[in-house]
Amino acid sequence: MGLFLFTSENSFQKALKQLSLTSTLNKSLFQQVVLSEAAALLTEPNGIAKMYKYAHLFDEAGLFAGKPWENVRKLNPVLVRGTLHAGGNASAAEALSELRILAIARGDYVHPEMSAHEATEFLTKVMALNLDLLLMKETEENRVMQLHKDKQASEILRFISDHCFSPHVFQSLYQEIDNLAVQRPIVTNKILKLIASAKRLASSIDQADSSLLHYENAVYSPADIAAASTIKNYENKLRASNDLLLIREASQLRASMKQSGLVSPFHSLFLTYINNEKTDLLQSILCVDDTSKENLRLNLPIISSLIHSAITIKTRRSIYGLLRLLQRDIFTREFISEIERLLQVPLHDKIKNTLTAIHKITDIDRLRSLLVSEVISILGQPLGIGQGFNPTCQSTRALSYWSQKEPVMLLTMFNEFLENGKITINFEGRIISSDTLPHIYLSDQDNIDTISLLLIPHLDSIYFEMLKAAKGRESDPHKWINPSFHLKGIWTEFSDAFSDLEFKTKFRQHYHPSNNPNVNEGLPQPAGITIYNHSGQALGAHAILIQRVESDSEGCIRVYFYNPNNDSLQVWGNSIRTSVTGNGEYEGESSLPFEDFLHCLYAFHFPKQD
């Protein structure tokens, strides 16, 4: 005899049945029971899909009778977001109302007052108004306000998006993909998921969009031979191809990476094959300029070793990092020595345990492959390092700074960390070691690279210890912290908007090209900005790097900066909108006109005058 498993769906179904059998006078009490059961079911895996099966019965049962959702003609898409955020039974009622309208849009429920077309238009407006929740952007506002924790609203919108194929939402998705991809983050999981979602949407739309094809091809068929192959037979087709065909394939794979910043499994299989069989063709896939060609020629043995050690289908995103790394003029003897050390440094037990717990990998060779591949990424894409939803902008900024200005020092620090499981930094004569300090847990481990995942808790512990030591001084403590925390290269003079009456004058004096034509020689430099929301309300301080100050193509002086948030296309109140492309930005940079940037700036460093 089997056991009957009484699930939350059973309970919801039973409550809905009771409601449908209840007289009009007694509906109110049983409505609350249904909504309570719905609220519980919403928190369970596939709970939304389970409730959708009953969406065509909600009106008949009287679920919305006497409530704001009763008349579908009076529903307002603008109010959906606030109600979904309200929590409790109100949020559950809003979710059930959206599922009802989804059923109408899909033809699963014929409603006397709303057609399928009207229902689709309603849901399109809901998703267009709440696309940030649907896609959950890594903005400072989302992090500070912790909107990312409201998974329920996001999941409802995603469920609707997966089942209601609106061309308007389709276009919004592709705009979001464009905005994210152009910033070239190291962690591309979000972009790949969006492309997969867009591909699903496109399968139900008559006319394919050109942007769909661009991104879909980058991920699924980035070159001719790849397009005619499967993952399983791709290598056999490569072996059957002559060098001219292989060179053309390599060039197409390289172009796909360069145009999109994305890497497919075919890139990994191709690179592994030619690295083992035809190293003379590596140039065709990895080199985009004379510097990269020369770096490959002079350092072929170590580059080949990196590919052999690090590149797999699972670590394939680092191929783009390798392509960018070869463009950098950093292949000194010391750099090569630290890379060679990385390939064999013993891993501390703490490091192995952390990686095993997160990535479920115990094999030492696979762990090293992961580490080496991620090092390639942060060295090749310093502006692609991101903090995700973690409040770690200071430490994330330091990693980008070191990768840009002190790559050998970063490699040395990381190798010593792998061996000893700790970081030590000197602050005003006192050695601060991360192994003696408490570490803050990273709540978001999905949107950061593995090197950040390992180093950030240790760096943050040191940063907060420095903050404690510098507390109570007459100026912003970062005046003393930044030079020590970043180890070298930080300008010693400092100004903050709260204690310096000449703050704006000094920034113009030291950073505007008309006053200091050589400003870019010492950049990047750390700075502090105040983040605002769309309404102009200050959300708090945020750490960035000022990368350069130059004129754009229209003659506008702009400040180009690195924002630890990979998604840097943001509105900072008072209509100040950051730009990530189209105004002379390099990959990963954001920019603002000089005065707009100064409006948000609250602290900066400048060089000591002789």
C-alpha positions as CSV (number, residue, x, y, z in Angstrom):
1,M,0.0,0.0,0.0
2,G,1.4,3.4,-1.0
3,L,1.4,6.6,1.0
4,F,-0.6,9.6,-0.1
5,L,1.6,12.7,-0.2
6,F,-0.4,15.7,0.7
7,T,1.4,18.6,-1.0
8,S,0.9,22.4,-1.0
9,E,-0.8,22.0,-4.4
10,N,-3.3,19.7,-2.9
11,S,-4.0,22.2,-0.2
12,F,-4.3,25.0,-2.7
13,Q,-6.6,23.0,-4.9
14,K,-8.8,22.0,-1.9
15,A,-9.1,25.6,-0.7
16,L,-10.0,26.8,-4.2
17,K,-12.7,24.0,-4.4
18,Q,-14.1,25.1,-1.1
19,L,-14.2,28.7,-2.2
20,S,-16.1,27.8,-5.4
21,L,-18.8,25.9,-3.4
22,T,-19.2,28.8,-0.9
23,S,-22.1,31.3,-1.1
24,T,-21.4,34.8,-2.2
25,L,-22.0,36.1,1.4
26,N,-19.2,33.9,2.7
27,K,-16.7,34.3,-0.1
28,S,-14.4,36.7,1.8
29,L,-13.3,34.3,4.5
30,F,-12.5,31.5,2.0
31,Q,-10.7,34.0,-0.3
32,Q,-8.2,34.6,2.4
33,V,-7.6,30.9,2.8
34,V,-6.9,30.5,-0.9
35,L,-4.6,33.4,-0.9
36,S,-2.7,32.1,2.1
37,E,-2.2,28.8,0.4
38,A,-1.1,30.6,-2.8
39,A,1.4,32.6,-0.8
40,A,2.9,29.4,0.5
41,L,2.9,27.7,-2.9
42,L,4.7,30.6,-4.5
43,T,7.8,29.9,-2.4
44,E,8.0,26.3,-3.6
45,P,9.9,25.1,-6.7
46,N,7.5,25.2,-9.7
47,G,4.8,26.7,-7.5
48,I,3.8,29.2,-10.1
49,A,3.4,26.6,-12.8
50,K,1.3,24.5,-10.4
51,M,-1.1,27.4,-9.7
52,Y,-1.3,28.3,-13.4
53,K,-3.1,25.0,-14.0
54,Y,-6.1,26.4,-12.1
55,A,-5.9,30.0,-13.5
56,H,-9.0,29.5,-15.7
57,L,-11.0,28.7,-12.5
58,F,-10.2,31.8,-10.4
59,D,-13.0,34.0,-11.6
60,E,-15.6,31.2,-11.5
61,A,-14.6,30.4,-8.0
62,G,-15.1,34.0,-7.0
63,L,-11.5,34.5,-5.9
64,F,-11.4,38.2,-6.8
65,A,-15.0,39.0,-6.0
66,G,-15.2,42.3,-4.2
67,K,-11.5,42.9,-4.5
68,P,-9.5,45.4,-6.6
69,W,-8.7,42.6,-9.2
70,E,-12.3,41.7,-9.8
71,N,-12.9,43.9,-12.9
72,V,-10.2,43.1,-15.5
73,R,-11.0,46.4,-17.3
74,K,-9.9,48.4,-14.3
75,L,-6.6,46.7,-13.8
76,N,-3.6,49.1,-14.2
77,P,-0.1,47.7,-15.2
78,V,1.6,50.5,-13.4
79,L,0.3,49.2,-10.0
80,V,1.5,45.6,-10.5
81,R,5.0,46.2,-9.2
82,G,4.0,47.8,-6.0
83,T,1.5,45.0,-5.2
84,L,4.0,42.3,-6.0
85,H,6.4,43.9,-3.6
86,A,3.7,44.3,-0.9
87,G,4.1,40.7,0.3
88,G,1.5,38.5,2.0
89,N,-1.9,37.9,0.6
90,A,-1.9,41.1,-1.5
91,S,1.2,39.9,-3.4
92,A,-0.4,36.4,-3.8
93,A,-3.6,38.0,-5.2
94,E,-1.6,40.0,-7.7
95,A,0.3,36.9,-8.8
96,L,-2.9,35.0,-9.3
97,S,-4.4,37.8,-11.2
98,E,-1.4,37.9,-13.6
99,L,-1.7,34.1,-14.1
100,R,-5.4,34.6,-14.9
101,I,-4.6,37.2,-17.6
102,L,-1.8,34.9,-18.9
103,A,-4.4,32.2,-19.3
104,I,-6.6,34.6,-21.3
105,A,-3.6,35.6,-23.4
106,R,-2.7,32.0,-24.2
107,G,-6.3,31.0,-25.0
108,D,-6.6,28.7,-22.0
109,Y,-9.4,30.8,-20.6
110,V,-12.0,32.7,-22.6
111,H,-13.0,35.8,-20.7
112,P,-16.2,37.7,-21.6
113,E,-14.6,41.1,-21.0
114,M,-11.0,40.7,-22.2
115,S,-9.7,39.2,-25.4
116,A,-6.5,37.2,-25.8
117,H,-5.0,40.2,-27.7
118,E,-5.9,42.6,-24.9
119,A,-4.5,40.3,-22.3
120,T,-1.3,40.0,-24.2
121,E,-1.1,43.8,-24.5
122,F,-1.7,44.1,-20.7
123,L,1.1,41.7,-19.9
124,T,3.4,43.3,-22.4
125,K,3.0,46.6,-20.5
126,V,3.6,44.9,-17.2
127,M,6.8,43.4,-18.3
128,A,8.0,46.5,-20.1
129,L,7.4,48.5,-16.9
130,N,9.2,45.9,-14.8
131,L,12.0,44.8,-17.1
132,D,14.6,45.5,-14.4
133,L,12.9,43.0,-12.1
134,L,12.5,40.5,-15.0
135,L,16.3,40.8,-15.8
136,M,17.5,41.9,-12.3
137,K,20.3,44.4,-13.2
138,E,23.3,44.8,-10.9
139,T,22.7,48.4,-10.3
140,E,23.7,50.2,-7.0
141,E,20.0,50.9,-6.4
142,N,19.1,47.2,-6.7
143,R,22.0,46.3,-4.4
144,V,21.3,49.0,-1.8
145,M,17.6,48.5,-1.8
146,Q,18.1,44.7,-1.9
147,L,15.5,44.4,-4.7
148,H,17.4,41.3,-5.9
149,K,16.1,39.5,-2.8
150,D,12.5,39.8,-4.0
151,K,12.8,36.7,-6.1
152,Q,9.1,36.0,-6.1
153,A,8.3,39.1,-8.2
154,S,11.1,38.2,-10.6
155,E,10.0,34.6,-10.9
156,I,6.4,35.6,-11.7
157,L,7.6,37.9,-14.4
158,R,9.9,35.3,-15.9
159,F,7.1,32.8,-15.9
160,I,4.9,35.2,-17.8
161,S,7.8,36.1,-20.2
162,D,8.4,32.4,-20.9
163,H,4.7,31.9,-21.8
164,C,3.6,35.2,-23.4
165,F,5.6,36.0,-26.5
166,S,5.3,39.7,-26.9
167,P,7.5,41.4,-29.6
168,H,7.8,44.4,-27.4
169,V,9.3,42.4,-24.5
170,F,11.4,40.5,-27.1
171,Q,13.0,43.8,-28.3
172,S,13.5,44.9,-24.7
173,L,15.4,41.7,-24.0
174,Y,17.7,42.2,-26.9
175,Q,18.4,45.8,-25.9
176,E,19.3,44.5,-22.5
177,I,21.6,41.9,-24.0
178,D,23.3,44.6,-26.1
179,N,23.7,46.8,-23.1
180,L,25.3,44.1,-21.0
181,A,27.5,42.5,-23.7
182,V,29.1,45.8,-24.8
183,Q,30.4,46.2,-21.3
184,R,32.4,42.9,-21.6
185,P,32.0,41.4,-18.1
186,I,34.1,38.4,-17.2
187,V,31.0,36.6,-15.8
188,T,28.7,36.2,-18.8
189,N,26.1,33.7,-17.3
190,K,23.4,36.4,-17.2
191,I,24.0,37.3,-20.9
192,L,23.9,33.6,-21.9
193,K,20.7,33.0,-20.1
194,L,19.1,36.1,-21.7
195,I,20.2,34.8,-25.1
196,A,18.7,31.4,-24.4
197,S,15.5,33.1,-23.3
198,A,15.5,35.3,-26.4
199,K,16.0,32.2,-28.5
200,R,12.9,30.6,-26.9
201,L,10.9,33.8,-27.5
202,A,12.1,33.9,-31.1
203,S,10.9,30.4,-31.8
204,S,7.3,31.7,-31.4
205,I,7.8,34.9,-33.5
206,D,7.4,34.8,-37.3
207,Q,10.2,37.2,-38.2
208,A,13.7,36.7,-36.7
209,D,15.4,39.8,-35.4
210,S,18.9,40.6,-36.7
211,S,20.2,41.1,-33.1
212,L,18.9,37.6,-32.3
213,L,20.9,36.1,-35.0
214,H,24.0,38.0,-34.0
215,Y,24.0,36.8,-30.5
216,E,22.5,33.4,-31.2
217,N,25.3,32.7,-33.7
218,A,27.9,33.9,-31.3
219,V,26.8,31.2,-28.8
220,Y,25.6,28.4,-31.0
221,S,27.2,28.6,-34.4
222,P,30.1,31.1,-34.4
223,A,31.8,29.8,-37.6
224,D,31.1,27.8,-40.7
225,I,32.4,24.4,-39.7
226,A,30.9,24.8,-36.2
227,A,27.5,25.7,-37.7
228,A,27.5,22.4,-39.6
229,S,28.6,20.4,-36.6
230,T,27.7,19.1,-33.2
231,I,29.9,19.3,-30.2
232,K,30.5,15.6,-30.5
233,N,31.7,15.6,-34.1
234,Y,33.3,19.0,-34.3
235,E,36.9,17.8,-33.7
236,N,36.5,15.1,-36.4
237,K,35.4,17.7,-38.9
238,L,38.4,19.8,-37.9
239,R,40.8,16.9,-38.5
240,A,39.3,16.4,-41.9
241,S,39.8,20.1,-42.9
242,N,42.9,21.5,-44.6
243,D,44.8,24.5,-43.2
244,L,43.0,27.0,-45.4
245,L,39.6,25.9,-44.0
246,L,41.0,25.9,-40.5
247,I,42.4,29.4,-40.9
248,R,39.0,30.6,-42.1
249,E,37.3,28.9,-39.1
250,A,39.8,30.5,-36.7
251,S,39.3,33.9,-38.2
252,Q,35.5,33.6,-37.9
253,L,35.7,32.3,-34.3
254,R,38.0,35.3,-33.4
255,A,35.6,37.8,-35.1
256,S,32.7,36.3,-33.2
257,M,34.5,36.8,-29.8
258,K,35.7,40.3,-30.7
259,Q,32.2,41.4,-31.8
260,S,30.3,39.9,-28.9
261,G,32.7,39.2,-26.1
262,L,31.1,35.7,-25.9
263,V,32.7,32.3,-26.2
264,S,31.1,29.1,-27.4
265,P,32.0,25.5,-26.7
266,F,33.3,25.4,-30.3
267,H,36.0,28.0,-29.4
268,S,37.3,25.7,-26.7
269,L,37.3,22.6,-28.9
270,F,39.0,24.4,-31.7
271,L,41.7,26.0,-29.5
272,T,42.5,22.7,-27.8
273,Y,42.8,21.0,-31.1
274,I,45.2,23.4,-32.8
275,N,47.2,23.8,-29.6
276,N,47.8,20.1,-29.7
277,E,48.2,19.7,-33.4
278,K,48.8,23.0,-35.2
279,T,50.2,25.6,-33.0
280,D,51.2,27.8,-36.0
281,L,47.4,28.5,-36.3
282,L,47.0,29.9,-32.8
283,Q,47.7,33.4,-34.2
284,S,44.6,33.1,-36.4
285,I,42.2,32.8,-33.5
286,L,44.0,34.7,-30.7
287,C,45.7,37.7,-32.3
288,V,43.9,40.9,-33.3
289,D,46.9,43.3,-33.7
290,D,50.7,43.4,-34.0
291,T,51.2,43.5,-30.2
292,S,49.3,40.2,-29.7
293,K,51.1,38.6,-32.6
294,E,54.5,39.5,-31.1
295,N,53.5,38.4,-27.6
296,L,52.4,35.1,-29.0
297,R,55.6,34.6,-31.1
298,L,57.9,35.5,-28.2
299,N,56.0,33.6,-25.5
300,L,54.5,30.6,-27.4
301,P,55.6,27.9,-24.9
302,I,53.9,29.6,-21.9
303,I,50.8,30.5,-23.9
304,S,50.5,27.0,-25.1
305,S,51.0,25.7,-21.5
306,L,48.2,28.1,-20.3
307,I,45.8,26.7,-23.0
308,H,46.7,23.2,-22.0
309,S,46.3,23.8,-18.3
310,A,43.3,26.1,-18.3
311,I,41.0,25.8,-21.4
312,T,38.1,23.5,-21.2
313,I,34.5,23.8,-22.3
314,K,33.5,24.8,-18.8
315,T,36.3,27.4,-18.6
316,R,35.9,28.6,-22.1
317,R,35.0,32.2,-21.3
318,S,38.7,32.8,-20.5
319,I,39.6,32.4,-24.2
320,Y,38.3,35.9,-24.7
321,G,40.4,37.0,-21.7
322,L,43.4,35.4,-23.4
323,L,42.7,37.2,-26.6
324,R,42.7,40.5,-24.7
325,L,45.7,39.5,-22.5
326,L,47.8,39.1,-25.6
327,Q,47.1,42.7,-26.5
328,R,48.7,44.0,-23.3
329,D,52.3,45.0,-23.1
330,I,53.0,43.2,-19.8
331,F,54.9,40.0,-20.8
332,T,58.0,40.8,-18.9
333,R,60.4,38.2,-17.4
334,E,58.8,38.8,-13.9
335,F,55.3,38.3,-15.4
336,I,56.2,35.1,-17.1
337,S,57.9,33.8,-13.9
338,E,54.8,34.4,-11.8
339,I,52.6,32.7,-14.5
340,E,54.9,29.7,-14.4
341,R,54.6,29.7,-10.7
342,L,50.8,29.8,-10.9
343,L,50.8,26.6,-12.9
344,Q,52.5,24.6,-10.1
345,V,52.0,26.5,-6.8
346,P,50.7,24.2,-4.1
347,L,47.1,25.0,-3.0
348,H,46.4,25.6,0.7
349,D,43.7,23.4,2.2
350,K,41.5,26.4,2.8
351,I,41.6,27.2,-0.9
352,K,40.8,23.7,-1.9
353,N,38.0,23.4,0.6
354,T,36.4,26.7,-0.5
355,L,36.5,25.8,-4.2
356,T,35.2,22.3,-3.6
357,A,32.3,23.6,-1.6
358,I,31.3,26.1,-4.2
359,H,32.1,24.3,-7.5
360,K,31.8,20.7,-6.3
361,I,35.2,19.9,-7.7
362,T,37.7,17.7,-5.8
363,D,40.2,16.8,-8.6
364,I,43.3,19.0,-8.1
365,D,43.9,19.4,-11.9
366,R,40.4,20.6,-12.5
367,L,40.7,23.1,-9.6
368,R,44.0,24.4,-11.0
369,S,42.4,24.7,-14.5
370,L,39.6,26.8,-13.0
371,L,42.1,29.0,-11.1
372,V,44.4,29.6,-14.1
373,S,41.5,30.3,-16.4
374,E,40.1,32.9,-14.1
375,V,43.5,34.5,-13.7
376,I,43.7,34.8,-17.5
377,S,40.3,36.5,-17.4
378,I,41.0,39.1,-14.8
379,L,44.4,39.9,-16.4
380,G,42.9,40.1,-19.9
381,Q,39.7,42.0,-18.8
382,P,40.5,44.2,-15.8
383,L,37.4,46.3,-16.4
384,G,35.3,43.1,-16.6
385,I,35.8,42.3,-12.9
386,G,32.5,42.8,-11.1
387,Q,31.1,42.8,-7.5
388,G,27.7,41.4,-8.4
389,F,25.2,42.2,-5.7
390,N,27.9,42.1,-3.0
391,P,28.7,45.4,-1.1
392,T,32.4,45.0,-2.0
393,C,33.2,47.9,-4.4
394,Q,36.4,48.8,-2.5
395,S,38.0,45.4,-2.9
396,T,36.7,44.7,-6.3
397,R,38.1,48.1,-7.4
398,A,41.5,47.1,-6.0
399,L,41.6,43.9,-8.0
400,S,40.9,45.9,-11.2
401,Y,43.5,48.5,-10.2
402,W,46.2,45.9,-9.7
403,S,45.3,44.1,-12.9
404,Q,45.7,47.3,-14.8
405,K,48.7,48.9,-13.2
406,E,50.5,46.2,-11.2
407,P,49.8,42.8,-12.9
408,V,53.0,41.2,-11.5
409,M,52.2,42.4,-8.0
410,L,48.7,40.9,-8.3
411,L,50.0,37.6,-9.6
412,T,52.6,37.5,-6.7
413,M,49.9,38.3,-4.2
414,F,47.6,35.6,-5.6
415,N,50.3,32.9,-5.8
416,E,51.2,33.6,-2.1
417,F,47.6,33.5,-1.2
418,L,47.1,30.1,-2.9
419,E,50.0,28.7,-1.0
420,N,49.4,30.3,2.4
421,G,45.7,31.0,2.5
422,K,46.0,34.6,3.6
423,I,46.8,38.2,2.5
424,T,49.0,40.6,4.4
425,I,49.1,44.4,3.9
426,N,51.0,47.1,5.8
427,F,49.0,50.0,7.2
428,E,51.1,52.8,8.8
429,G,53.7,50.3,10.1
430,R,51.3,47.7,11.2
431,I,51.0,44.4,9.4
432,I,47.4,43.4,8.9
433,S,46.9,39.7,8.1
434,S,43.5,38.4,6.8
435,D,43.8,35.1,8.6
436,T,43.4,36.9,12.0
437,L,40.2,38.7,10.9
438,P,36.6,37.8,10.5
439,H,35.4,37.4,6.9
440,I,32.1,38.7,5.5
441,Y,30.1,36.1,3.6
442,L,29.5,36.9,0.0
443,S,25.7,36.7,-0.5
444,D,26.1,36.7,-4.3
445,Q,28.5,34.1,-5.5
446,D,26.9,33.6,-9.0
447,N,27.8,36.9,-10.5
448,I,31.5,37.2,-9.6
449,D,34.6,35.4,-10.9
450,T,36.4,32.8,-9.0
451,I,39.5,35.0,-8.2
452,S,37.2,37.6,-6.7
453,L,35.3,34.9,-4.8
454,L,38.5,33.8,-3.1
455,L,40.2,37.1,-2.6
456,I,37.4,39.6,-1.8
457,P,36.5,38.2,1.7
458,H,40.2,38.5,2.7
459,L,40.7,42.0,1.1
460,D,37.4,43.2,2.7
461,S,38.5,42.1,6.1
462,I,41.7,44.1,5.8
463,Y,39.9,47.1,4.4
464,F,37.5,47.2,7.3
465,E,40.4,46.8,9.8
466,M,42.0,49.8,8.1
467,L,38.7,51.7,8.3
468,K,38.6,51.0,12.0
469,A,42.1,52.2,12.6
470,A,41.5,55.5,10.6
471,K,38.2,56.3,12.2
472,G,37.8,59.7,13.8
473,R,40.4,61.5,11.8
474,E,39.7,65.0,10.5
475,S,39.1,64.0,7.0
476,D,37.6,61.1,5.1
477,P,39.5,58.0,6.2
478,H,40.1,56.9,2.6
479,K,42.7,59.7,2.5
480,W,45.0,57.3,4.4
481,I,43.4,53.9,3.5
482,N,43.5,54.1,-0.3
483,P,47.3,54.5,-0.6
484,S,48.0,51.6,1.7
485,F,45.2,49.4,0.5
486,H,46.1,49.7,-3.1
487,L,49.8,49.2,-2.1
488,K,51.4,51.6,-4.7
489,G,50.7,54.2,-7.3
490,I,48.0,56.2,-5.5
491,W,48.4,60.0,-5.6
492,T,49.1,61.2,-2.0
493,E,46.9,64.3,-1.9
494,F,43.2,64.0,-1.2
495,S,40.0,66.1,-1.2
496,D,36.5,65.3,-0.1
497,A,33.4,67.4,-0.7
498,F,32.4,67.4,3.0
499,S,35.6,69.0,4.4
500,D,37.2,70.9,1.5
501,L,35.5,74.2,0.4
502,E,37.7,74.1,-2.8
503,F,36.7,70.6,-3.7
504,K,35.3,71.3,-7.2
505,T,38.0,73.9,-8.0
506,K,40.7,71.3,-7.1
507,F,39.1,68.6,-9.2
508,R,38.9,70.9,-12.2
509,Q,42.4,72.0,-11.6
510,H,43.9,68.5,-11.5
511,Y,41.6,66.5,-13.8
512,H,40.3,68.8,-16.5
513,P,42.6,68.6,-19.6
514,S,42.6,72.3,-20.1
515,N,44.2,72.8,-16.7
516,N,46.3,69.6,-16.6
517,P,47.0,68.2,-20.1
518,N,49.0,65.3,-18.6
519,V,46.3,64.1,-16.2
520,N,46.0,60.7,-17.9
521,E,49.6,59.8,-17.2
522,G,48.9,58.9,-13.6
523,L,45.5,57.2,-14.1
524,P,43.6,55.1,-13.1
525,Q,43.1,56.6,-9.6
526,P,40.5,55.7,-7.0
527,A,37.6,58.0,-6.4
528,G,34.4,58.0,-4.4
529,I,31.0,58.9,-5.9
530,T,27.5,59.3,-4.4
531,I,25.0,57.1,-6.1
532,Y,21.5,58.5,-6.7
533,N,18.3,56.8,-7.7
534,H,16.0,57.9,-10.5
535,S,14.4,60.4,-8.2
536,G,17.6,62.0,-7.2
537,Q,17.6,60.4,-3.7
538,A,21.2,59.7,-2.4
539,L,21.7,55.9,-1.9
540,G,25.2,56.0,-0.5
541,A,28.9,56.1,-1.4
542,H,30.4,53.9,-4.1
543,A,34.0,53.2,-5.1
544,I,35.2,53.6,-8.7
545,L,38.4,54.2,-10.7
546,I,38.9,57.3,-12.8
547,Q,40.4,55.8,-16.0
548,R,41.0,58.8,-18.2
549,V,39.6,62.3,-19.0
550,E,39.3,63.1,-22.7
551,S,37.2,64.7,-25.4
552,D,34.6,62.5,-27.1
553,S,33.9,62.7,-30.9
554,E,31.6,65.7,-30.3
555,G,34.2,67.6,-28.4
556,C,32.6,67.0,-25.0
557,I,35.1,66.5,-22.2
558,R,34.1,63.3,-20.5
559,V,35.4,61.3,-17.5
560,Y,35.8,57.7,-18.3
561,F,35.6,55.4,-15.3
562,Y,35.5,51.8,-14.1
563,N,32.5,50.9,-12.1
564,P,32.7,47.6,-10.1
565,N,29.1,47.1,-11.1
566,N,29.3,45.3,-14.4
567,D,26.0,46.8,-15.4
568,S,27.0,50.5,-15.5
569,L,24.3,51.8,-17.8
570,Q,22.5,53.7,-15.0
571,V,20.5,56.8,-14.2
572,W,21.9,58.6,-11.2
573,G,19.1,61.1,-10.6
574,N,18.5,64.6,-12.1
575,S,18.6,62.9,-15.6
576,I,22.3,62.1,-15.3
577,R,22.6,58.9,-17.3
578,T,25.9,57.0,-17.5
579,S,27.1,55.9,-20.9
580,V,28.8,52.6,-21.8
581,T,29.1,52.9,-25.5
582,G,28.8,55.4,-28.3
583,N,30.8,58.2,-26.6
584,G,34.4,56.8,-27.0
585,E,34.3,54.3,-24.2
586,Y,36.7,51.4,-24.2
587,E,35.4,48.0,-23.3
588,G,34.2,48.0,-19.7
589,E,34.3,51.7,-19.2
590,S,31.4,54.0,-18.3
591,S,31.5,57.7,-18.9
592,L,29.8,61.0,-18.0
593,P,30.3,64.6,-19.2
594,F,32.9,66.2,-16.9
595,E,30.4,68.4,-14.9
596,D,27.9,65.6,-14.5
597,F,30.6,63.4,-13.1
598,L,31.7,66.2,-10.8
599,H,28.1,66.4,-9.5
600,C,28.3,62.8,-8.3
601,L,31.9,62.9,-7.1
602,Y,32.6,63.3,-3.4
603,A,36.3,62.2,-3.0
604,F,39.4,62.0,-5.1
605,H,43.2,61.9,-5.0
606,F,45.5,64.2,-6.8
607,P,49.3,64.5,-7.1
608,K,51.4,66.4,-4.7
609,Q,52.7,69.7,-6.2
610,D,56.5,70.2,-6.3
